[in-house]
Amino acid sequence: MARVTIEDCLTQVNNRFSLVQLALQRVQQIKRGSPIMAAGKNKDIVMALREIAAGKVTLENIDSLDMGGGEWLHNRNEGED
């Protein structure tokens, strides 16, 4: 895949809002150490969009892909009252 477009991703995700949420969550996972499942050497956001366009990352499987542990968000929110 030479270029990834929003239209490529929207074939896998229902709307742009969901796409933004999914891509953000995936980039955060990649930054925490989750392996990238798409070929290429681009910035994390581009790689996340490639994974989404290829159908490797979906709203249904995003939580199971987190290898870096998602407890940091839970712990961060505990202190807010």
mmCIF file of the N, C-alpha and C atoms, coordinates in Angstrom:
data_MODEL
# 
_entry.id   MODEL 
# 
loop_
_atom_site.group_PDB 
_atom_site.id 
_atom_site.type_symbol 
_atom_site.label_atom_id 
_atom_site.label_alt_id 
_atom_site.label_comp_id 
_atom_site.label_asym_id 
_atom_site.label_entity_id 
_atom_site.label_seq_id 
_atom_site.pdbx_PDB_ins_code 
_atom_site.Cartn_x 
_atom_site.Cartn_y 
_atom_site.Cartn_z 
_atom_site.occupancy 
_atom_site.B_iso_or_equiv 
_atom_site.pdbx_formal_charge 
_atom_site.auth_seq_id 
_atom_site.auth_comp_id 
_atom_site.auth_asym_id 
_atom_site.auth_atom_id 
_atom_site.pdbx_PDB_model_num 
ATOM 1   N N  . MET A 1 1  ? 0.858   -1.167 0.000  1.00 0.00 ? 1  MET A N  1 
ATOM 2   C CA . MET A 1 1  ? 0.000   0.000  0.000  1.00 0.00 ? 1  MET A CA 1 
ATOM 3   C C  . MET A 1 1  ? 0.906   1.231  0.000  1.00 0.00 ? 1  MET A C  1 
ATOM 4   N N  . ALA A 1 2  ? 0.913   1.948  -1.089 1.00 0.00 ? 2  ALA A N  1 
ATOM 5   C CA . ALA A 1 2  ? 1.776   3.110  -1.212 1.00 0.00 ? 2  ALA A CA 1 
ATOM 6   C C  . ALA A 1 2  ? 1.308   4.256  -0.321 1.00 0.00 ? 2  ALA A C  1 
ATOM 7   N N  . ARG A 1 3  ? 0.027   4.529  -0.346 1.00 0.00 ? 3  ARG A N  1 
ATOM 8   C CA . ARG A 1 3  ? -0.537  5.599  0.475  1.00 0.00 ? 3  ARG A CA 1 
ATOM 9   C C  . ARG A 1 3  ? -1.774  5.075  1.173  1.00 0.00 ? 3  ARG A C  1 
ATOM 10  N N  . VAL A 1 4  ? -1.964  5.531  2.377  1.00 0.00 ? 4  VAL A N  1 
ATOM 11  C CA . VAL A 1 4  ? -3.178  5.188  3.089  1.00 0.00 ? 4  VAL A CA 1 
ATOM 12  C C  . VAL A 1 4  ? -4.065  6.437  3.094  1.00 0.00 ? 4  VAL A C  1 
ATOM 13  N N  . THR A 1 5  ? -5.331  6.247  2.783  1.00 0.00 ? 5  THR A N  1 
ATOM 14  C CA . THR A 1 5  ? -6.246  7.384  2.762  1.00 0.00 ? 5  THR A CA 1 
ATOM 15  C C  . THR A 1 5  ? -7.358  7.168  3.780  1.00 0.00 ? 5  THR A C  1 
ATOM 16  N N  . ILE A 1 6  ? -8.023  8.238  4.114  1.00 0.00 ? 6  ILE A N  1 
ATOM 17  C CA . ILE A 1 6  ? -9.156  8.155  5.037  1.00 0.00 ? 6  ILE A CA 1 
ATOM 18  C C  . ILE A 1 6  ? -10.233 7.245  4.436  1.00 0.00 ? 6  ILE A C  1 
ATOM 19  N N  . GLU A 1 7  ? -10.415 7.318  3.136  1.00 0.00 ? 7  GLU A N  1 
ATOM 20  C CA . GLU A 1 7  ? -11.413 6.481  2.471  1.00 0.00 ? 7  GLU A CA 1 
ATOM 21  C C  . GLU A 1 7  ? -11.075 5.000  2.620  1.00 0.00 ? 7  GLU A C  1 
ATOM 22  N N  . ASP A 1 8  ? -9.774  4.657  2.572  1.00 0.00 ? 8  ASP A N  1 
ATOM 23  C CA . ASP A 1 8  ? -9.364  3.268  2.798  1.00 0.00 ? 8  ASP A CA 1 
ATOM 24  C C  . ASP A 1 8  ? -9.786  2.814  4.191  1.00 0.00 ? 8  ASP A C  1 
ATOM 25  N N  . CYS A 1 9  ? -9.613  3.673  5.162  1.00 0.00 ? 9  CYS A N  1 
ATOM 26  C CA . CYS A 1 9  ? -9.940  3.334  6.552  1.00 0.00 ? 9  CYS A CA 1 
ATOM 27  C C  . CYS A 1 9  ? -11.448 3.284  6.775  1.00 0.00 ? 9  CYS A C  1 
ATOM 28  N N  . LEU A 1 10 ? -12.188 4.137  6.091  1.00 0.00 ? 10 LEU A N  1 
ATOM 29  C CA . LEU A 1 10 ? -13.636 4.188  6.295  1.00 0.00 ? 10 LEU A CA 1 
ATOM 30  C C  . LEU A 1 10 ? -14.358 2.960  5.746  1.00 0.00 ? 10 LEU A C  1 
ATOM 31  N N  . THR A 1 11 ? -13.671 2.151  4.961  1.00 0.00 ? 11 THR A N  1 
ATOM 32  C CA . THR A 1 11 ? -14.278 0.882  4.541  1.00 0.00 ? 11 THR A CA 1 
ATOM 33  C C  . THR A 1 11 ? -14.289 -0.107 5.703  1.00 0.00 ? 11 THR A C  1 
ATOM 34  N N  . GLN A 1 12 ? -13.446 0.150  6.707  1.00 0.00 ? 12 GLN A N  1 
ATOM 35  C CA . GLN A 1 12 ? -13.345 -0.733 7.873  1.00 0.00 ? 12 GLN A CA 1 
ATOM 36  C C  . GLN A 1 12 ? -14.078 -0.185 9.102  1.00 0.00 ? 12 GLN A C  1 
ATOM 37  N N  . VAL A 1 13 ? -14.240 1.136  9.171  1.00 0.00 ? 13 VAL A N  1 
ATOM 38  C CA . VAL A 1 13 ? -14.847 1.808  10.332 1.00 0.00 ? 13 VAL A CA 1 
ATOM 39  C C  . VAL A 1 13 ? -16.050 2.600  9.854  1.00 0.00 ? 13 VAL A C  1 
ATOM 40  N N  . ASN A 1 14 ? -17.092 2.655  10.665 1.00 0.00 ? 14 ASN A N  1 
ATOM 41  C CA . ASN A 1 14 ? -18.362 3.265  10.251 1.00 0.00 ? 14 ASN A CA 1 
ATOM 42  C C  . ASN A 1 14 ? -18.304 4.753  9.952  1.00 0.00 ? 14 ASN A C  1 
ATOM 43  N N  . ASN A 1 15 ? -17.586 5.524  10.760 1.00 0.00 ? 15 ASN A N  1 
ATOM 44  C CA . ASN A 1 15 ? -17.588 6.974  10.557 1.00 0.00 ? 15 ASN A CA 1 
ATOM 45  C C  . ASN A 1 15 ? -16.249 7.577  10.961 1.00 0.00 ? 15 ASN A C  1 
ATOM 46  N N  . ARG A 1 16 ? -16.064 8.827  10.623 1.00 0.00 ? 16 ARG A N  1 
ATOM 47  C CA . ARG A 1 16 ? -14.787 9.497  10.883 1.00 0.00 ? 16 ARG A CA 1 
ATOM 48  C C  . ARG A 1 16 ? -14.488 9.637  12.368 1.00 0.00 ? 16 ARG A C  1 
ATOM 49  N N  . PHE A 1 17 ? -15.515 9.879  13.170 1.00 0.00 ? 17 PHE A N  1 
ATOM 50  C CA . PHE A 1 17 ? -15.303 10.022 14.612 1.00 0.00 ? 17 PHE A CA 1 
ATOM 51  C C  . PHE A 1 17 ? -14.747 8.721  15.195 1.00 0.00 ? 17 PHE A C  1 
ATOM 52  N N  . SER A 1 18 ? -15.345 7.607  14.829 1.00 0.00 ? 18 SER A N  1 
ATOM 53  C CA . SER A 1 18 ? -14.852 6.311  15.296 1.00 0.00 ? 18 SER A CA 1 
ATOM 54  C C  . SER A 1 18 ? -13.447 6.037  14.791 1.00 0.00 ? 18 SER A C  1 
ATOM 55  N N  . LEU A 1 19 ? -13.161 6.465  13.579 1.00 0.00 ? 19 LEU A N  1 
ATOM 56  C CA . LEU A 1 19 ? -11.825 6.292  13.016 1.00 0.00 ? 19 LEU A CA 1 
ATOM 57  C C  . LEU A 1 19 ? -10.788 7.061  13.826 1.00 0.00 ? 19 LEU A C  1 
ATOM 58  N N  . VAL A 1 20 ? -11.100 8.295  14.182 1.00 0.00 ? 20 VAL A N  1 
ATOM 59  C CA . VAL A 1 20 ? -10.171 9.105  14.970 1.00 0.00 ? 20 VAL A CA 1 
ATOM 60  C C  . VAL A 1 20 ? -9.934  8.456  16.332 1.00 0.00 ? 20 VAL A C  1 
ATOM 61  N N  . GLN A 1 21 ? -11.001 8.007  16.977 1.00 0.00 ? 21 GLN A N  1 
ATOM 62  C CA . GLN A 1 21 ? -10.855 7.346  18.276 1.00 0.00 ? 21 GLN A CA 1 
ATOM 63  C C  . GLN A 1 21 ? -10.003 6.087  18.179 1.00 0.00 ? 21 GLN A C  1 
ATOM 64  N N  . LEU A 1 22 ? -10.272 5.281  17.170 1.00 0.00 ? 22 LEU A N  1 
ATOM 65  C CA . LEU A 1 22 ? -9.551  4.032  16.980 1.00 0.00 ? 22 LEU A CA 1 
ATOM 66  C C  . LEU A 1 22 ? -8.071  4.300  16.693 1.00 0.00 ? 22 LEU A C  1 
ATOM 67  N N  . ALA A 1 23 ? -7.798  5.249  15.818 1.00 0.00 ? 23 ALA A N  1 
ATOM 68  C CA . ALA A 1 23 ? -6.412  5.573  15.468 1.00 0.00 ? 23 ALA A CA 1 
ATOM 69  C C  . ALA A 1 23 ? -5.658  6.113  16.686 1.00 0.00 ? 23 ALA A C  1 
ATOM 70  N N  . LEU A 1 24 ? -6.290  6.971  17.458 1.00 0.00 ? 24 LEU A N  1 
ATOM 71  C CA . LEU A 1 24 ? -5.654  7.516  18.655 1.00 0.00 ? 24 LEU A CA 1 
ATOM 72  C C  . LEU A 1 24 ? -5.315  6.413  19.647 1.00 0.00 ? 24 LEU A C  1 
ATOM 73  N N  . GLN A 1 25 ? -6.261  5.523  19.885 1.00 0.00 ? 25 GLN A N  1 
ATOM 74  C CA . GLN A 1 25 ? -6.022  4.437  20.820 1.00 0.00 ? 25 GLN A CA 1 
ATOM 75  C C  . GLN A 1 25 ? -4.890  3.539  20.336 1.00 0.00 ? 25 GLN A C  1 
ATOM 76  N N  . ARG A 1 26 ? -4.851  3.283  19.033 1.00 0.00 ? 26 ARG A N  1 
ATOM 77  C CA . ARG A 1 26 ? -3.797  2.417  18.484 1.00 0.00 ? 26 ARG A CA 1 
ATOM 78  C C  . ARG A 1 26 ? -2.425  3.086  18.579 1.00 0.00 ? 26 ARG A C  1 
ATOM 79  N N  . VAL A 1 27 ? -2.347  4.390  18.304 1.00 0.00 ? 27 VAL A N  1 
ATOM 80  C CA . VAL A 1 27 ? -1.072  5.100  18.413 1.00 0.00 ? 27 VAL A CA 1 
ATOM 81  C C  . VAL A 1 27 ? -0.569  5.045  19.855 1.00 0.00 ? 27 VAL A C  1 
ATOM 82  N N  . GLN A 1 28 ? -1.464  5.222  20.813 1.00 0.00 ? 28 GLN A N  1 
ATOM 83  C CA . GLN A 1 28 ? -1.064  5.142  22.217 1.00 0.00 ? 28 GLN A CA 1 
ATOM 84  C C  . GLN A 1 28 ? -0.534  3.754  22.550 1.00 0.00 ? 28 GLN A C  1 
ATOM 85  N N  . GLN A 1 29 ? -1.156  2.716  22.004 1.00 0.00 ? 29 GLN A N  1 
ATOM 86  C CA . GLN A 1 29 ? -0.673  1.352  22.224 1.00 0.00 ? 29 GLN A CA 1 
ATOM 87  C C  . GLN A 1 29 ? 0.715   1.163  21.623 1.00 0.00 ? 29 GLN A C  1 
ATOM 88  N N  . ILE A 1 30 ? 0.912   1.664  20.416 1.00 0.00 ? 30 ILE A N  1 
ATOM 89  C CA . ILE A 1 30 ? 2.217   1.532  19.747 1.00 0.00 ? 30 ILE A CA 1 
ATOM 90  C C  . ILE A 1 30 ? 3.284   2.245  20.561 1.00 0.00 ? 30 ILE A C  1 
ATOM 91  N N  . LYS A 1 31 ? 2.981   3.424  21.065 1.00 0.00 ? 31 LYS A N  1 
ATOM 92  C CA . LYS A 1 31 ? 3.949   4.176  21.861 1.00 0.00 ? 31 LYS A CA 1 
ATOM 93  C C  . LYS A 1 31 ? 4.286   3.472  23.171 1.00 0.00 ? 31 LYS A C  1 
ATOM 94  N N  . ARG A 1 32 ? 3.360   2.648  23.679 1.00 0.00 ? 32 ARG A N  1 
ATOM 95  C CA . ARG A 1 32 ? 3.620   1.872  24.904 1.00 0.00 ? 32 ARG A CA 1 
ATOM 96  C C  . ARG A 1 32 ? 4.328   0.559  24.611 1.00 0.00 ? 32 ARG A C  1 
ATOM 97  N N  . GLY A 1 33 ? 4.565   0.248  23.342 1.00 0.00 ? 33 GLY A N  1 
ATOM 98  C CA . GLY A 1 33 ? 5.352   -0.936 23.014 1.00 0.00 ? 33 GLY A CA 1 
ATOM 99  C C  . GLY A 1 33 ? 4.641   -2.054 22.287 1.00 0.00 ? 33 GLY A C  1 
ATOM 100 N N  . SER A 1 34 ? 3.386   -1.880 21.936 1.00 0.00 ? 34 SER A N  1 
ATOM 101 C CA . SER A 1 34 ? 2.692   -2.919 21.177 1.00 0.00 ? 34 SER A CA 1 
ATOM 102 C C  . SER A 1 34 ? 3.318   -3.037 19.790 1.00 0.00 ? 34 SER A C  1 
ATOM 103 N N  . PRO A 1 35 ? 3.466   -4.261 19.299 1.00 0.00 ? 35 PRO A N  1 
ATOM 104 C CA . PRO A 1 35 ? 4.088   -4.433 17.980 1.00 0.00 ? 35 PRO A CA 1 
ATOM 105 C C  . PRO A 1 35 ? 3.195   -3.901 16.854 1.00 0.00 ? 35 PRO A C  1 
ATOM 106 N N  . ILE A 1 36 ? 3.834   -3.371 15.832 1.00 0.00 ? 36 ILE A N  1 
ATOM 107 C CA . ILE A 1 36 ? 3.118   -2.862 14.663 1.00 0.00 ? 36 ILE A CA 1 
ATOM 108 C C  . ILE A 1 36 ? 2.850   -4.027 13.726 1.00 0.00 ? 36 ILE A C  1 
ATOM 109 N N  . MET A 1 37 ? 1.611   -4.123 13.232 1.00 0.00 ? 37 MET A N  1 
ATOM 110 C CA . MET A 1 37 ? 1.204   -5.261 12.408 1.00 0.00 ? 37 MET A CA 1 
ATOM 111 C C  . MET A 1 37 ? 1.131   -4.942 10.922 1.00 0.00 ? 37 MET A C  1 
ATOM 112 N N  . ALA A 1 38 ? 1.648   -3.806 10.510 1.00 0.00 ? 38 ALA A N  1 
ATOM 113 C CA . ALA A 1 38 ? 1.640   -3.432 9.091  1.00 0.00 ? 38 ALA A CA 1 
ATOM 114 C C  . ALA A 1 38 ? 3.076   -3.196 8.644  1.00 0.00 ? 38 ALA A C  1 
ATOM 115 N N  . ALA A 1 39 ? 3.336   -3.469 7.389  1.00 0.00 ? 39 ALA A N  1 
ATOM 116 C CA . ALA A 1 39 ? 4.673   -3.263 6.849  1.00 0.00 ? 39 ALA A CA 1 
ATOM 117 C C  . ALA A 1 39 ? 4.900   -1.791 6.561  1.00 0.00 ? 39 ALA A C  1 
ATOM 118 N N  . GLY A 1 40 ? 6.121   -1.343 6.803  1.00 0.00 ? 40 GLY A N  1 
ATOM 119 C CA . GLY A 1 40 ? 6.470   0.037  6.500  1.00 0.00 ? 40 GLY A CA 1 
ATOM 120 C C  . GLY A 1 40 ? 7.282   0.665  7.607  1.00 0.00 ? 40 GLY A C  1 
ATOM 121 N N  . LYS A 1 41 ? 7.820   1.823  7.299  1.00 0.00 ? 41 LYS A N  1 
ATOM 122 C CA . LYS A 1 41 ? 8.600   2.579  8.276  1.00 0.00 ? 41 LYS A CA 1 
ATOM 123 C C  . LYS A 1 41 ? 8.116   4.017  8.219  1.00 0.00 ? 41 LYS A C  1 
ATOM 124 N N  . ASN A 1 42 ? 6.980   4.254  8.834  1.00 0.00 ? 42 ASN A N  1 
ATOM 125 C CA . ASN A 1 42 ? 6.398   5.585  8.864  1.00 0.00 ? 42 ASN A CA 1 
ATOM 126 C C  . ASN A 1 42 ? 6.151   5.978  10.308 1.00 0.00 ? 42 ASN A C  1 
ATOM 127 N N  . LYS A 1 43 ? 5.631   7.160  10.495 1.00 0.00 ? 43 LYS A N  1 
ATOM 128 C CA . LYS A 1 43 ? 5.276   7.608  11.839 1.00 0.00 ? 43 LYS A CA 1 
ATOM 129 C C  . LYS A 1 43 ? 4.150   6.732  12.383 1.00 0.00 ? 43 LYS A C  1 
ATOM 130 N N  . ASP A 1 44 ? 4.023   6.739  13.703 1.00 0.00 ? 44 ASP A N  1 
ATOM 131 C CA . ASP A 1 44 ? 3.054   5.872  14.375 1.00 0.00 ? 44 ASP A CA 1 
ATOM 132 C C  . ASP A 1 44 ? 1.631   6.061  13.860 1.00 0.00 ? 44 ASP A C  1 
ATOM 133 N N  . ILE A 1 45 ? 1.212   7.286  13.617 1.00 0.00 ? 45 ILE A N  1 
ATOM 134 C CA . ILE A 1 45 ? -0.163  7.532  13.156 1.00 0.00 ? 45 ILE A CA 1 
ATOM 135 C C  . ILE A 1 45 ? -0.397  6.912  11.788 1.00 0.00 ? 45 ILE A C  1 
ATOM 136 N N  . VAL A 1 46 ? 0.583   7.004  10.911 1.00 0.00 ? 46 VAL A N  1 
ATOM 137 C CA . VAL A 1 46 ? 0.444   6.422  9.574  1.00 0.00 ? 46 VAL A CA 1 
ATOM 138 C C  . VAL A 1 46 ? 0.382   4.897  9.677  1.00 0.00 ? 46 VAL A C  1 
ATOM 139 N N  . MET A 1 47 ? 1.207   4.337  10.549 1.00 0.00 ? 47 MET A N  1 
ATOM 140 C CA . MET A 1 47 ? 1.194   2.886  10.714 1.00 0.00 ? 47 MET A CA 1 
ATOM 141 C C  . MET A 1 47 ? -0.136  2.423  11.304 1.00 0.00 ? 47 MET A C  1 
ATOM 142 N N  . ALA A 1 48 ? -0.683  3.191  12.250 1.00 0.00 ? 48 ALA A N  1 
ATOM 143 C CA . ALA A 1 48 ? -1.990  2.849  12.820 1.00 0.00 ? 48 ALA A CA 1 
ATOM 144 C C  . ALA A 1 48 ? -3.063  2.889  11.742 1.00 0.00 ? 48 ALA A C  1 
ATOM 145 N N  . LEU A 1 49 ? -3.038  3.898  10.892 1.00 0.00 ? 49 LEU A N  1 
ATOM 146 C CA . LEU A 1 49 ? -4.024  3.995  9.811  1.00 0.00 ? 49 LEU A CA 1 
ATOM 147 C C  . LEU A 1 49 ? -3.851  2.851  8.812  1.00 0.00 ? 49 LEU A C  1 
ATOM 148 N N  . ARG A 1 50 ? -2.622  2.454  8.546  1.00 0.00 ? 50 ARG A N  1 
ATOM 149 C CA . ARG A 1 50 ? -2.387  1.305  7.660  1.00 0.00 ? 50 ARG A CA 1 
ATOM 150 C C  . ARG A 1 50 ? -2.991  0.029  8.248  1.00 0.00 ? 50 ARG A C  1 
ATOM 151 N N  . GLU A 1 51 ? -2.805  -0.153 9.556  1.00 0.00 ? 51 GLU A N  1 
ATOM 152 C CA . GLU A 1 51 ? -3.368  -1.328 10.216 1.00 0.00 ? 51 GLU A CA 1 
ATOM 153 C C  . GLU A 1 51 ? -4.894  -1.318 10.150 1.00 0.00 ? 51 GLU A C  1 
ATOM 154 N N  . ILE A 1 52 ? -5.479  -0.145 10.335 1.00 0.00 ? 52 ILE A N  1 
ATOM 155 C CA . ILE A 1 52 ? -6.940  -0.025 10.281 1.00 0.00 ? 52 ILE A CA 1 
ATOM 156 C C  . ILE A 1 52 ? -7.437  -0.310 8.863  1.00 0.00 ? 52 ILE A C  1 
ATOM 157 N N  . ALA A 1 53 ? -6.794  0.283  7.865  1.00 0.00 ? 53 ALA A N  1 
ATOM 158 C CA . ALA A 1 53 ? -7.205  0.081  6.469  1.00 0.00 ? 53 ALA A CA 1 
ATOM 159 C C  . ALA A 1 53 ? -7.083  -1.386 6.062  1.00 0.00 ? 53 ALA A C  1 
ATOM 160 N N  . ALA A 1 54 ? -6.098  -2.080 6.613  1.00 0.00 ? 54 ALA A N  1 
ATOM 161 C CA . ALA A 1 54 ? -5.898  -3.496 6.287  1.00 0.00 ? 54 ALA A CA 1 
ATOM 162 C C  . ALA A 1 54 ? -6.847  -4.405 7.063  1.00 0.00 ? 54 ALA A C  1 
ATOM 163 N N  . GLY A 1 55 ? -7.593  -3.843 8.004  1.00 0.00 ? 55 GLY A N  1 
ATOM 164 C CA . GLY A 1 55 ? -8.525  -4.640 8.790  1.00 0.00 ? 55 GLY A CA 1 
ATOM 165 C C  . GLY A 1 55 ? -7.883  -5.374 9.952  1.00 0.00 ? 55 GLY A C  1 
ATOM 166 N N  . LYS A 1 56 ? -6.621  -5.068 10.247 1.00 0.00 ? 56 LYS A N  1 
ATOM 167 C CA . LYS A 1 56 ? -5.917  -5.726 11.349 1.00 0.00 ? 56 LYS A CA 1 
ATOM 168 C C  . LYS A 1 56 ? -6.268  -5.127 12.708 1.00 0.00 ? 56 LYS A C  1 
ATOM 169 N N  . VAL A 1 57 ? -6.710  -3.876 12.709 1.00 0.00 ? 57 VAL A N  1 
ATOM 170 C CA . VAL A 1 57 ? -7.135  -3.200 13.940 1.00 0.00 ? 57 VAL A CA 1 
ATOM 171 C C  . VAL A 1 57 ? -8.578  -2.772 13.741 1.00 0.00 ? 57 VAL A C  1 
ATOM 172 N N  . THR A 1 58 ? -9.437  -3.201 14.653 1.00 0.00 ? 58 THR A N  1 
ATOM 173 C CA . THR A 1 58 ? -10.857 -2.875 14.568 1.00 0.00 ? 58 THR A CA 1 
ATOM 174 C C  . THR A 1 58 ? -11.350 -2.418 15.938 1.00 0.00 ? 58 THR A C  1 
ATOM 175 N N  . LEU A 1 59 ? -12.551 -1.890 15.962 1.00 0.00 ? 59 LEU A N  1 
ATOM 176 C CA . LEU A 1 59 ? -13.151 -1.502 17.236 1.00 0.00 ? 59 LEU A CA 1 
ATOM 177 C C  . LEU A 1 59 ? -13.366 -2.718 18.126 1.00 0.00 ? 59 LEU A C  1 
ATOM 178 N N  . GLU A 1 60 ? -13.534 -3.881 17.516 1.00 0.00 ? 60 GLU A N  1 
ATOM 179 C CA . GLU A 1 60 ? -13.783 -5.101 18.267 1.00 0.00 ? 60 GLU A CA 1 
ATOM 180 C C  . GLU A 1 60 ? -12.516 -5.689 18.888 1.00 0.00 ? 60 GLU A C  1 
ATOM 181 N N  . ASN A 1 61 ? -11.355 -5.514 18.234 1.00 0.00 ? 61 ASN A N  1 
ATOM 182 C CA . ASN A 1 61 ? -10.143 -6.159 18.751 1.00 0.00 ? 61 ASN A CA 1 
ATOM 183 C C  . ASN A 1 61 ? -9.123  -5.193 19.345 1.00 0.00 ? 61 ASN A C  1 
ATOM 184 N N  . ILE A 1 62 ? -9.397  -3.912 19.374 1.00 0.00 ? 62 ILE A N  1 
ATOM 185 C CA . ILE A 1 62 ? -8.396  -2.929 19.804 1.00 0.00 ? 62 ILE A CA 1 
ATOM 186 C C  . ILE A 1 62 ? -7.906  -3.188 21.227 1.00 0.00 ? 62 ILE A C  1 
ATOM 187 N N  . ASP A 1 63 ? -8.783  -3.550 22.136 1.00 0.00 ? 63 ASP A N  1 
ATOM 188 C CA . ASP A 1 63 ? -8.364  -3.763 23.520 1.00 0.00 ? 63 ASP A CA 1 
ATOM 189 C C  . ASP A 1 63 ? -7.457  -4.972 23.672 1.00 0.00 ? 63 ASP A C  1 
ATOM 190 N N  . SER A 1 64 ? -7.662  -5.982 22.864 1.00 0.00 ? 64 SER A N  1 
ATOM 191 C CA . SER A 1 64 ? -6.831  -7.188 22.960 1.00 0.00 ? 64 SER A CA 1 
ATOM 192 C C  . SER A 1 64 ? -5.440  -6.985 22.366 1.00 0.00 ? 64 SER A C  1 
ATOM 193 N N  . LEU A 1 65 ? -5.215  -5.903 21.639 1.00 0.00 ? 65 LEU A N  1 
ATOM 194 C CA . LEU A 1 65 ? -3.916  -5.643 21.012 1.00 0.00 ? 65 LEU A CA 1 
ATOM 195 C C  . LEU A 1 65 ? -2.955  -4.904 21.926 1.00 0.00 ? 65 LEU A C  1 
ATOM 196 N N  . ASP A 1 66 ? -3.407  -4.449 23.076 1.00 0.00 ? 66 ASP A N  1 
ATOM 197 C CA . ASP A 1 66 ? -2.595  -3.613 23.961 1.00 0.00 ? 66 ASP A CA 1 
ATOM 198 C C  . ASP A 1 66 ? -1.592  -4.471 24.723 1.00 0.00 ? 66 ASP A C  1 
ATOM 199 N N  . MET A 1 67 ? -0.357  -4.469 24.253 1.00 0.00 ? 67 MET A N  1 
ATOM 200 C CA . MET A 1 67 ? 0.702   -5.233 24.910 1.00 0.00 ? 67 MET A CA 1 
ATOM 201 C C  . MET A 1 67 ? 1.414   -4.403 25.969 1.00 0.00 ? 67 MET A C  1 
ATOM 202 N N  . GLY A 1 68 ? 1.224   -3.079 25.930 1.00 0.00 ? 68 GLY A N  1 
ATOM 203 C CA . GLY A 1 68 ? 1.917   -2.202 26.865 1.00 0.00 ? 68 GLY A CA 1 
ATOM 204 C C  . GLY A 1 68 ? 1.176   -2.035 28.173 1.00 0.00 ? 68 GLY A C  1 
ATOM 205 N N  . GLY A 1 69 ? -0.018  -2.587 28.272 1.00 0.00 ? 69 GLY A N  1 
ATOM 206 C CA . GLY A 1 69 ? -0.796  -2.473 29.499 1.00 0.00 ? 69 GLY A CA 1 
ATOM 207 C C  . GLY A 1 69 ? -1.585  -1.185 29.517 1.00 0.00 ? 69 GLY A C  1 
ATOM 208 N N  . GLY A 1 70 ? -2.870  -1.262 29.754 1.00 0.00 ? 70 GLY A N  1 
ATOM 209 C CA . GLY A 1 70 ? -3.716  -0.082 29.750 1.00 0.00 ? 70 GLY A CA 1 
ATOM 210 C C  . GLY A 1 70 ? -4.006  0.463  31.125 1.00 0.00 ? 70 GLY A C  1 
ATOM 211 N N  . GLU A 1 71 ? -3.336  -0.077 32.155 1.00 0.00 ? 71 GLU A N  1 
ATOM 212 C CA . GLU A 1 71 ? -3.650  0.351  33.509 1.00 0.00 ? 71 GLU A CA 1 
ATOM 213 C C  . GLU A 1 71 ? -3.209  1.775  33.802 1.00 0.00 ? 71 GLU A C  1 
ATOM 214 N N  . TRP A 1 72 ? -2.308  2.336  32.995 1.00 0.00 ? 72 TRP A N  1 
ATOM 215 C CA . TRP A 1 72 ? -1.842  3.702  33.244 1.00 0.00 ? 72 TRP A CA 1 
ATOM 216 C C  . TRP A 1 72 ? -2.994  4.686  33.168 1.00 0.00 ? 72 TRP A C  1 
ATOM 217 N N  . LEU A 1 73 ? -3.935  4.492  32.251 1.00 0.00 ? 73 LEU A N  1 
ATOM 218 C CA . LEU A 1 73 ? -5.067  5.398  32.123 1.00 0.00 ? 73 LEU A CA 1 
ATOM 219 C C  . LEU A 1 73 ? -5.988  5.255  33.329 1.00 0.00 ? 73 LEU A C  1 
ATOM 220 N N  . HIS A 1 74 ? -6.219  4.028  33.762 1.00 0.00 ? 74 HIS A N  1 
ATOM 221 C CA . HIS A 1 74 ? -7.073  3.799  34.927 1.00 0.00 ? 74 HIS A CA 1 
ATOM 222 C C  . HIS A 1 74 ? -6.447  4.432  36.166 1.00 0.00 ? 74 HIS A C  1 
ATOM 223 N N  . ASN A 1 75 ? -5.156  4.245  36.363 1.00 0.00 ? 75 ASN A N  1 
ATOM 224 C CA . ASN A 1 75 ? -4.477  4.804  37.527 1.00 0.00 ? 75 ASN A CA 1 
ATOM 225 C C  . ASN A 1 75 ? -4.455  6.327  37.481 1.00 0.00 ? 75 ASN A C  1 
ATOM 226 N N  . ARG A 1 76 ? -4.304  6.894  36.307 1.00 0.00 ? 76 ARG A N  1 
ATOM 227 C CA . ARG A 1 76 ? -4.282  8.342  36.175 1.00 0.00 ? 76 ARG A CA 1 
ATOM 228 C C  . ARG A 1 76 ? -5.630  8.946  36.546 1.00 0.00 ? 76 ARG A C  1 
ATOM 229 N N  . ASN A 1 77 ? -6.715  8.288  36.178 1.00 0.00 ? 77 ASN A N  1 
ATOM 230 C CA . ASN A 1 77 ? -8.047  8.815  36.433 1.00 0.00 ? 77 ASN A CA 1 
ATOM 231 C C  . ASN A 1 77 ? -8.492  8.602  37.871 1.00 0.00 ? 77 ASN A C  1 
ATOM 232 N N  . GLU A 1 78 ? -7.866  7.695  38.617 1.00 0.00 ? 78 GLU A N  1 
ATOM 233 C CA . GLU A 1 78 ? -8.260  7.445  39.992 1.00 0.00 ? 78 GLU A CA 1 
ATOM 234 C C  . GLU A 1 78 ? -8.042  8.658  40.881 1.00 0.00 ? 78 GLU A C  1 
ATOM 235 N N  . GLY A 1 79 ? -6.991  9.410  40.624 1.00 0.00 ? 79 GLY A N  1 
ATOM 236 C CA . GLY A 1 79 ? -6.663  10.556 41.467 1.00 0.00 ? 79 GLY A CA 1 
ATOM 237 C C  . GLY A 1 79 ? -7.508  11.781 41.207 1.00 0.00 ? 79 GLY A C  1 
ATOM 238 N N  . GLU A 1 80 ? -8.356  11.763 40.185 1.00 0.00 ? 80 GLU A N  1 
ATOM 239 C CA . GLU A 1 80 ? -9.171  12.926 39.832 1.00 0.00 ? 80 GLU A CA 1 
ATOM 240 C C  . GLU A 1 80 ? -10.513 12.850 40.511 1.00 0.00 ? 80 GLU A C  1 
ATOM 241 N N  . ASP A 1 81 ? -10.823 13.831 41.314 1.00 0.00 ? 81 ASP A N  1 
ATOM 242 C CA . ASP A 1 81 ? -12.138 13.910 41.956 1.00 0.00 ? 81 ASP A CA 1 
ATOM 243 C C  . ASP A 1 81 ? -12.592 15.341 42.048 1.00 0.00 ? 81 ASP A C  1 
# 
